[in-house]
Amino acid sequence: MDALRVGIAGLGTVGAEVVRVIERQQRTLAARCGRPIRVVAVTARSKTKKRGLDLAGLTWAKSPLAIATDPNVDCFVELIGGAGDPAGPAIEAALAAGKSVVTANKALIAKHGLKLAGLAEKHSVALNYEAAVGAAIPVIKTLREGLAGTDIHRVYGILNGTCNYILTRMEQEGLSFDDCLADAQRLGYAEADPTFDIDGHDTAQKLSILASLAFGTKVSESSVYVEGIRSIAPEDLRAAADLGYRVKLLGVAVRTPKGIEQRVHPTMVPKTSSIAQVMGVTNAVSIDGDGIAPITLVGAGAGAAATASAVVADIADVARGIRAQPFGRPVAKLAAISKAPMQRHEGGYYLRLMARDHAGTAATIATRLAEQDISIESIVQRQPERITDGNGKPAKAGPVPVILITYATSEDAVRRALQAVQRDKVISGRPQVIRIEKN
């Protein structure tokens, strides 16, 4: 068969690695796909940048759009990033020209995936984006193809290596959030502006894609409740460890009687769970469904080699002639999402309160929780350090940390109870609230 002719827009660390992998694996890819794969055209912002690649014999296109519309290109690979120009218009042009598209662009898929999937259907071509979620972890294919006959109940996981690295260092070394973030930036695990990662938005985009695949709904990033990890303190991680938990930033999508619940937030998970064992920059996704034991996929969720591996696998599917529906079913069959309000979320909660050392404080807290029908599974009172004045005499006692673990209750009930406790002025500062996700 004729070679699959590939054009690549974007020659950053990932794009350059894709070129290397295709060159290095030429014989293996040809054997697996039944035809050779050849990179025939590339483009990037700088033609003169040193990349360690031999680009002799390849067409250097003047723009991504030029590759997308080049009749000598069969498969357009977009590795530019961003939800707008030039990535979006170039992908649309490629699909309209009857070319299959491979992309690692989670922002574009989360925002415009339905439109692009519709174009792919109309022109009978593939739109593959395995690298957009979890890089080398084959979670897209698992949900879309491997579990096509399974009714999925829940998909959740660690989808951001930056946050997992920070929480791992905080737990293992007792460091502050700020210190761990600075170290992550120094090592290249976090961007100079880490907001998108640490505030949960990167995870939210990935989760919205997984939810669509799992539940047959339209991608809806705006339906995801999002909290980041800035508020997590070392004392929370120590308390979690003492109670048999570990704190992870999770993206969770679950089918409930009230609708599809999509949420990103710091979460306590049992230390015995598979997801709790995932440390450092590693990612993991767990899937619960009818008739199967929970499945957990673990691997590198970022990095040039991991991302290039997923991109090349998608290109190989195009070479084989495989064309799956981008979201597992025709776009017309995707349901509008029925969003479950976060206030109705039900589960256990970890609460850390700085209780004032006054008579009746504990009774007041207990009363406010009882008023909302919140039952306490366990309570821990941390003894404050002994503080003395200049004469060595005990100083006036400050607030005492009180940690509560609740049985299953609603988000709304917890918020109402804590608002009442704050109005009673029996605690200092803002209560710390971390949700608990059971196995």
VMD Tcl script that draws the C-alpha trace (Angstrom):
set ca {
  {0.00 0.00 0.00}
  {1.02 3.61 -0.45}
  {2.61 5.32 2.53}
  {0.46 7.45 4.82}
  {1.77 10.97 4.24}
  {1.83 12.98 7.47}
  {2.08 16.74 7.93}
  {2.97 18.11 11.37}
  {2.16 21.62 12.61}
  {4.27 22.41 15.66}
  {7.85 21.25 16.24}
  {8.23 21.86 19.95}
  {9.46 19.11 22.24}
  {6.47 16.89 21.39}
  {6.41 17.57 17.65}
  {10.13 16.96 17.33}
  {9.82 13.71 19.26}
  {6.98 12.54 16.99}
  {9.27 13.01 13.97}
  {12.01 11.02 15.72}
  {9.70 8.17 16.75}
  {8.27 7.77 13.24}
  {11.78 7.74 11.78}
  {13.10 5.33 14.42}
  {10.12 2.96 14.23}
  {9.67 2.93 10.45}
  {9.87 -0.83 10.02}
  {7.79 -1.65 13.09}
  {5.06 0.81 12.12}
  {4.93 -0.48 8.55}
  {4.61 -4.05 9.82}
  {1.89 -3.18 12.32}
  {-0.10 -0.90 10.03}
  {0.31 -2.73 6.74}
  {1.75 0.38 5.12}
  {4.62 2.81 5.72}
  {4.17 6.12 7.55}
  {6.15 9.08 6.25}
  {6.42 12.64 7.54}
  {6.34 14.74 4.37}
  {5.66 18.30 5.61}
  {6.24 20.33 8.77}
  {5.83 23.87 10.01}
  {6.66 25.82 13.17}
  {7.17 29.39 14.28}
  {10.93 29.22 13.72}
  {12.57 27.42 10.84}
  {16.11 28.01 12.10}
  {15.68 26.76 15.67}
  {18.05 23.91 16.60}
  {15.91 20.79 17.10}
  {18.34 17.94 16.47}
  {16.26 16.82 13.49}
  {17.18 16.11 9.91}
  {14.42 17.90 8.00}
  {16.09 17.50 4.61}
  {13.64 16.27 2.02}
  {10.60 17.51 3.96}
  {8.41 20.37 2.78}
  {8.57 23.36 5.13}
  {5.09 24.87 4.91}
  {4.51 28.56 5.47}
  {1.65 27.96 7.92}
  {-0.45 25.22 9.61}
  {-3.25 26.06 7.19}
  {-0.94 25.36 4.27}
  {-0.27 21.84 5.56}
  {-3.95 21.31 6.34}
  {-4.88 22.00 2.73}
  {-1.83 20.42 1.04}
  {-3.05 17.68 -1.37}
  {0.18 15.77 -0.72}
  {-0.72 15.32 2.99}
  {-3.11 12.53 4.07}
  {-3.02 13.04 7.85}
  {-2.72 16.42 9.59}
  {-1.08 16.39 13.04}
  {-1.70 19.50 15.15}
  {0.75 20.04 18.03}
  {0.52 23.82 18.36}
  {-1.90 24.03 21.29}
  {-4.52 26.60 22.21}
  {-8.25 26.64 21.59}
  {-8.16 29.34 18.90}
  {-6.09 30.42 15.91}
  {-4.05 28.91 14.27}
  {-4.84 25.42 15.64}
  {-8.64 25.55 15.33}
  {-8.96 26.90 11.77}
  {-6.20 24.56 10.55}
  {-7.93 21.46 11.97}
  {-11.26 22.55 10.50}
  {-9.63 23.04 7.09}
  {-7.95 19.65 7.22}
  {-11.19 17.86 8.10}
  {-13.09 19.75 5.41}
  {-10.41 18.71 2.91}
  {-11.00 15.04 3.77}
  {-7.87 14.56 5.87}
  {-7.78 12.65 9.13}
  {-6.52 14.70 12.09}
  {-4.44 13.78 15.13}
  {-4.08 16.30 17.95}
  {-2.88 16.54 21.55}
  {-4.88 19.73 22.10}
  {-7.13 19.23 25.14}
  {-8.24 22.88 25.22}
  {-9.49 22.70 21.65}
  {-11.27 19.37 22.15}
  {-12.90 20.57 25.39}
  {-14.13 23.79 23.78}
  {-14.78 22.88 20.14}
  {-14.70 19.09 20.12}
  {-18.35 18.67 19.12}
  {-17.97 20.92 16.08}
  {-14.79 19.16 15.01}
  {-16.33 15.72 15.54}
  {-19.26 16.77 13.36}
  {-16.87 17.76 10.58}
  {-15.00 14.46 10.89}
  {-18.30 12.57 10.56}
  {-19.41 14.64 7.59}
  {-16.20 13.98 5.66}
  {-15.74 10.37 6.83}
  {-12.32 10.93 8.38}
  {-10.78 10.34 11.80}
  {-10.33 12.83 14.63}
  {-7.95 11.22 17.12}
  {-6.85 12.90 20.36}
  {-5.51 10.22 22.72}
  {-2.63 12.45 23.80}
  {-5.01 15.19 24.98}
  {-5.82 13.32 28.21}
  {-3.21 11.38 30.13}
  {-0.60 11.35 27.35}
  {0.72 7.77 27.27}
  {-2.23 6.40 29.28}
  {-4.65 4.94 26.69}
  {-7.78 6.12 28.48}
  {-9.55 7.55 25.41}
  {-9.38 4.23 23.54}
  {-10.31 2.34 26.72}
  {-13.52 4.32 27.23}
  {-14.42 4.70 23.56}
  {-13.56 1.23 22.28}
  {-12.37 -1.16 24.98}
  {-15.42 -0.55 27.18}
  {-17.97 0.11 24.43}
  {-20.19 -2.62 25.85}
  {-19.96 -1.48 29.48}
  {-22.28 0.90 31.31}
  {-19.88 3.28 33.06}
  {-20.82 4.55 36.52}
  {-17.80 6.64 37.43}
  {-14.51 7.80 35.96}
  {-12.04 9.64 38.14}
  {-8.36 10.21 38.46}
  {-5.20 12.20 38.87}
  {-5.01 14.16 35.63}
  {-2.37 16.78 36.42}
  {1.21 15.82 37.22}
  {2.13 19.26 38.56}
  {-0.44 19.08 41.35}
  {0.37 15.46 42.16}
  {4.06 16.31 42.40}
  {3.39 19.21 44.77}
  {1.07 17.19 47.04}
  {3.54 14.28 47.08}
  {6.43 16.51 48.16}
  {4.29 18.25 50.76}
  {3.26 14.92 52.25}
  {6.63 13.19 52.17}
  {8.79 16.12 53.28}
  {6.41 18.30 55.28}
  {7.09 21.28 53.00}
  {4.71 24.19 52.41}
  {2.71 24.56 49.23}
  {4.74 27.62 48.16}
  {8.07 25.82 48.64}
  {6.94 22.80 46.63}
  {5.54 24.98 43.85}
  {8.82 26.87 43.56}
  {10.70 23.58 43.34}
  {8.30 22.27 40.69}
  {8.92 25.40 38.63}
  {12.68 25.01 38.98}
  {12.51 21.41 37.79}
  {10.21 22.25 34.87}
  {7.16 20.44 36.27}
  {5.25 23.71 36.67}
  {4.89 26.69 34.34}
  {6.14 30.16 35.24}
  {2.45 31.01 35.63}
  {1.09 27.79 37.22}
  {-2.49 29.04 37.66}
  {-4.03 26.79 35.01}
  {-2.61 23.69 36.70}
  {-2.82 24.40 40.42}
  {-6.28 25.97 40.28}
  {-7.68 22.84 38.63}
  {-8.56 24.13 35.15}
  {-6.24 21.75 33.29}
  {-7.88 18.82 35.10}
  {-11.36 20.22 34.38}
  {-10.76 20.29 30.61}
  {-9.55 16.70 30.64}
  {-12.41 15.57 32.87}
  {-15.04 17.12 30.58}
  {-13.67 15.02 27.71}
  {-13.66 11.82 29.77}
  {-17.21 12.47 30.98}
  {-18.45 12.77 27.41}
  {-16.84 9.46 26.47}
  {-18.05 7.72 29.62}
  {-21.67 8.89 29.61}
  {-22.46 9.79 26.01}
  {-22.98 13.47 26.80}
  {-21.89 16.63 25.05}
  {-18.54 17.98 26.23}
  {-19.24 20.73 28.75}
  {-16.28 22.21 30.59}
  {-18.60 24.83 32.12}
  {-20.46 22.03 33.93}
  {-17.37 21.10 35.97}
  {-17.10 22.33 39.56}
  {-13.47 23.37 40.10}
  {-11.27 23.88 43.17}
  {-7.48 23.93 43.17}
  {-4.88 22.95 45.76}
  {-3.69 26.34 47.04}
  {-5.51 25.92 50.36}
  {-3.94 22.57 51.25}
  {-1.58 22.84 54.21}
  {0.98 20.33 55.57}
  {-1.22 19.82 58.65}
  {-4.01 18.54 56.39}
  {-1.70 15.95 54.87}
  {-0.46 14.86 58.30}
  {-4.02 14.52 59.57}
  {-5.01 12.57 56.45}
  {-2.11 10.15 57.00}
  {-3.09 9.65 60.66}
  {-6.65 8.88 59.59}
  {-5.67 6.41 56.87}
  {-6.07 8.77 53.89}
  {-3.97 10.58 51.31}
  {-4.86 13.88 49.60}
  {-4.98 14.02 45.79}
  {-6.35 16.53 43.31}
  {-8.98 14.41 41.59}
  {-11.22 14.93 38.62}
  {-14.41 12.94 39.22}
  {-17.30 12.33 36.83}
  {-20.11 10.17 38.19}
  {-23.64 9.34 37.18}
  {-26.11 10.15 39.97}
  {-29.93 10.15 40.21}
  {-29.68 13.95 40.03}
  {-27.58 14.02 36.84}
  {-23.93 13.81 35.84}
  {-21.70 15.17 38.59}
  {-18.40 16.59 37.32}
  {-16.01 17.99 39.91}
  {-12.34 18.80 40.39}
  {-11.06 19.37 43.93}
  {-8.58 18.14 46.54}
  {-9.86 14.78 47.72}
  {-9.04 12.36 50.52}
  {-8.73 8.80 49.25}
  {-8.08 5.70 51.38}
  {-4.40 4.80 51.49}
  {-5.36 1.27 50.45}
  {-6.85 2.44 47.14}
  {-4.99 2.15 43.83}
  {-5.23 5.89 43.19}
  {-3.54 6.65 46.53}
  {-0.38 4.84 45.44}
  {0.18 7.18 42.48}
  {2.91 9.63 43.44}
  {5.02 12.36 41.85}
  {4.21 13.54 38.33}
  {2.48 10.27 37.41}
  {-1.19 10.32 36.32}
  {-3.89 7.69 36.84}
  {-7.50 7.12 35.78}
  {-9.94 4.70 37.46}
  {-13.13 3.46 35.79}
  {-16.11 1.79 37.50}
  {-18.76 0.07 35.41}
  {-21.35 -2.70 35.27}
  {-19.97 -6.23 35.27}
  {-16.31 -5.26 35.70}
  {-14.01 -4.79 38.65}
  {-12.66 -1.24 38.86}
  {-9.97 -0.58 36.25}
  {-7.05 1.73 37.02}
  {-4.70 2.94 34.29}
  {-1.43 4.47 35.50}
  {1.35 6.12 33.55}
  {3.16 9.24 32.42}
  {0.58 11.97 31.86}
  {2.91 14.49 30.27}
  {6.35 14.85 28.73}
  {7.63 14.70 25.18}
  {8.17 10.93 24.97}
  {4.85 10.00 26.60}
  {2.82 12.44 24.52}
  {4.60 11.50 21.29}
  {3.86 7.83 22.00}
  {0.11 8.55 22.07}
  {0.29 10.78 18.98}
  {2.11 8.12 16.96}
  {-0.40 5.47 18.10}
  {-3.22 7.69 16.78}
  {-1.38 8.16 13.47}
  {-0.98 4.37 13.27}
  {-4.77 3.97 13.63}
  {-5.23 6.32 10.68}
  {-2.72 4.26 8.66}
  {-4.68 1.08 9.49}
  {-7.90 2.67 8.30}
  {-9.51 2.70 11.74}
  {-12.09 5.45 12.12}
  {-13.86 5.51 15.48}
  {-16.50 8.08 16.35}
  {-14.49 10.80 18.18}
  {-16.76 10.66 21.26}
  {-17.81 7.05 20.92}
  {-21.10 7.73 19.14}
  {-22.43 10.11 16.48}
  {-22.53 13.74 17.60}
  {-26.30 13.80 17.06}
  {-26.63 10.99 19.61}
  {-24.70 12.81 22.35}
  {-27.10 13.97 25.07}
  {-27.16 17.46 26.53}
  {-25.52 17.19 29.91}
  {-27.80 17.01 32.94}
  {-25.62 18.78 35.48}
  {-25.90 17.68 39.10}
  {-25.49 20.81 41.30}
  {-22.48 20.59 43.61}
  {-24.69 21.51 46.56}
  {-26.34 18.10 46.17}
  {-23.09 16.16 46.24}
  {-23.17 13.46 48.91}
  {-20.19 11.90 50.62}
  {-17.92 12.05 53.63}
  {-16.04 15.21 54.58}
  {-12.86 16.16 56.39}
  {-13.28 19.39 58.37}
  {-10.43 21.22 60.10}
  {-11.59 23.99 62.43}
  {-9.47 26.32 64.55}
  {-11.66 26.26 67.65}
  {-11.43 29.11 70.16}
  {-10.44 28.02 73.66}
  {-13.75 29.03 75.21}
  {-16.22 27.11 77.32}
  {-19.01 25.69 75.18}
  {-17.11 25.81 71.86}
  {-17.24 22.06 71.27}
  {-20.91 21.92 72.21}
  {-21.74 24.75 69.81}
  {-19.95 23.03 66.92}
  {-21.68 19.73 67.69}
  {-25.06 21.45 67.84}
  {-24.65 23.17 64.48}
  {-23.64 19.90 62.83}
  {-26.55 18.06 64.43}
  {-28.98 20.71 63.17}
  {-28.00 19.68 59.62}
  {-28.22 15.95 60.44}
  {-24.46 15.55 60.06}
  {-23.07 12.54 61.92}
  {-19.41 12.43 62.98}
  {-17.37 9.33 62.21}
  {-14.28 10.50 64.09}
  {-12.92 13.56 65.86}
  {-9.33 14.52 66.62}
  {-8.25 17.47 68.73}
  {-4.68 18.56 68.15}
  {-2.91 19.88 71.20}
  {-1.35 23.28 70.46}
  {2.30 23.92 71.20}
  {2.95 25.18 74.72}
  {3.54 28.93 74.48}
  {5.00 30.98 77.33}
  {5.40 34.66 77.95}
  {8.67 36.45 78.69}
  {8.58 35.19 82.28}
  {8.18 31.56 81.34}
  {4.54 31.50 82.35}
  {1.89 29.97 80.07}
  {0.61 32.52 77.59}
  {-3.03 32.95 76.72}
  {-4.17 29.89 74.80}
  {-4.83 30.32 71.10}
  {-7.23 28.42 68.84}
  {-7.08 24.64 69.02}
  {-7.16 22.57 65.77}
  {-10.17 20.25 65.74}
  {-10.46 17.70 62.94}
  {-13.77 16.04 62.12}
  {-14.54 13.23 59.68}
  {-18.23 13.02 58.81}
  {-20.34 10.16 57.62}
  {-21.99 10.65 54.22}
  {-23.86 13.93 54.06}
  {-24.61 16.64 51.53}
  {-22.42 19.53 50.43}
  {-25.25 21.91 51.22}
  {-25.61 20.62 54.78}
  {-21.88 20.98 55.45}
  {-21.81 24.55 54.10}
  {-24.86 25.58 56.15}
  {-23.41 24.09 59.34}
  {-20.04 25.81 58.87}
  {-21.67 29.15 58.13}
  {-23.58 28.87 61.40}
  {-20.40 27.97 63.30}
  {-18.66 31.01 61.85}
  {-21.56 33.26 62.84}
  {-21.27 31.91 66.39}
  {-17.65 33.14 66.45}
  {-16.38 29.95 68.08}
  {-13.72 29.35 65.42}
  {-10.94 31.44 63.94}
  {-10.23 31.81 60.26}
  {-11.78 29.87 57.43}
  {-12.70 26.20 57.96}
  {-10.80 23.71 55.82}
  {-13.10 21.36 53.90}
  {-11.83 18.34 51.91}
  {-14.19 15.82 50.36}
  {-13.64 12.10 50.79}
  {-13.88 9.69 47.84}
  {-14.41 6.07 48.76}
  {-13.21 3.12 46.68}
}
mol new
graphics top color blue
foreach p $ca { graphics top sphere $p radius 0.5 }
foreach p [lrange $ca 0 end-1] q [lrange $ca 1 end] { graphics top cylinder $p $q radius 0.2 }
display resetview
